[in-house]
Structures are given as structure tokens and as C-alpha cells.
Amino acid sequence: GEAPRTFALSASLRADRGLEHGRWMGLPGTKWEVDAIEGKFTRQEDLVFKGTGDSVSVTTLENMAFPRLVHIATHGFVYEGEGGAHSAGLVLSGANNETAEANRSYLYTERIRNLDLFACDAVILSACRTARSTSGSGQGEIIKAFKDAGTDKVIASSWAVPDECTALLMDKFYDYYLQGVSVSQALTEAQR
């Protein structure tokens, strides 16, 4: 069958440690990860959007017509024990800028809920701790927000994920997924 249309982005900000001295650490593996995904699609029209570096912003996502599969490689954050609108989300380009615009560099859960993901079969979050809950138990707020936005499946991590290892896992995941297996089966096979 035809390869699925996908959306891939990298904010180039994933690392084992996340914040260091109040700044998000760079994530060189995310660019390799997204480039490798792009290389697996035989037709350019199957890759709807590939954003890296400064092209990845909340505004870009808020105006996006999302396809069947969305892949996001960046930092995720969940502040356990805290509630509120800014306690969980994804980090996008410009987050290390110390200006008022830096707030537009965070895809908080309320912004995720406003995305139109009803045509999307799955969201793959290649990011640390995106499955965690601020309460410490139950389904995480980031997963809930993506499901509220319309997708049925979200792949997320409960732990810190090393940059290079995650890029390799995602590379294997797409090898299986593009052979026509389900999202969950592709993840299971890639983890072996």
C-alpha cells in the first residue's frame, strides 16, 4: 500500500538532562532522527512538514493541518506535584530566549488540546517524561491533551531518554511501521 503521510519535527532540544543552569540542553540527535525518518519516505509528498531548529514554533503547530502520523522530537517536561496550565508540555524553538516571546516556545497542555488532530492516527513523542503525570500516578497530562485534541494513540516515555538511543529506536520503529504493521507492533519490534 501507499506510505502514510507524516509530519516530523525536531526542536533540536532533547538531552539526558533537560534543563541545566536554567537553559534547555541542545539535542543534536533530534536532527539526525528527523532526517532519518524523512529518508524512509519514498515520495516527498508523504512528508507533510519537516521542521528543525527555528522553524518549529507554537504558531507553526497551531496553523498546521495535521496528517495521519505526527512525530515530535524535543524536550518534554512534567512538574510532578504541581498543577496548573504550565505544569506539563513540550519545548520548542526559542525556549532559551529570555524575552516575553519565549512563552510562545512552550507547547503547554492547553495549547496541545487546541490542535486539530482528529485526522491523526498516532502521535509519537520522542521526548523525555512525556507519559508522566503531575500527580505521580495515572495517565500523563501530555498524553491526555493529545487525545483530547483528537488522536487515538500516543507513544510517550515515562523516563529520561538518551538522545542517540532514542534516535536509533525511532529509526527502527519506522522500518517496521512502513512495512505495514500497527504503531504498537512497530514499537514492540523496535524495542527488541
Number of C-alpha atoms within 10 A of each C-alpha: 6 9 15 16 19 23 24 21 23 30 28 27 26 30 23 16 13 22 16 8 7 8 12 18 18 17 22 16 23 28 21 17 25 24 17 16 23 19 12 14 17 11 12 11 11 16 21 17 19 17 19 20 16 12 16 20 21 21 12 10 15 15 10 15 14 20 21 16 22 22 21 20 31 28 31 28 24 24 17 14 10 14 13 10 11 16 18 28 25 24 29 30 22 21 19 16 12 10 9 7 11 14 18 16 20 22 23 23 23 19 17 23 18 14 19 20 25 17 14 20 16 24 24 18 23 26 31 28 23 27 24 25 24 21 15 13 9 10 14 21 22 31 25 17 21 25 19 19 20 18 22 16 17 22 17 20 18 13 13 17 19 16 23 18 11 19 22 15 18 24 19 18 21 20 17 19 19 17 11 15 14 12 21 15 14 20 19 12 15 18 11 7
